Amino acid sequence: MPYSSSLTDQEWEILEPLLLQILPMKKQTRPCNWTKREILDGIFYQLKNGCNWQDLPKDLPPYSTVYWHYKQWRQAGAFLALMNLLHGQVREQVKKKLSGQRC
């Protein structure tokens, strides 16, 4: 059951290729039980609702997994890089729209 903070399919289509560029490479010791999308949904749930990490709903990945990834990605600057990439994309879209409106 998705939450209001959960990524839509359309949002995920935008984010997934960007994440491949910016997320730090992790040594793969064993296959992850959770997708990056599920982990991001957990992060977004906590950030939106301001709950304790331990209070994440049970249908999201375990809070320890979500928090570990949040710490790693934040320390690596992944969230800032993601925001900069998305901001740049929006600026380009606005430029194209504005240049198409000029006479």
Secondary structure, DSSP 8 states (H G I E B T S, - for coil): ---TTS--HHHHHHHHHHHHHHS-----SS--SS-HHHHHHHHHHHHHH---GGGS-TTS--HHHHHHHHHHHHHTTHHHHHHHHHHHHHHHHHHHHHHHH--
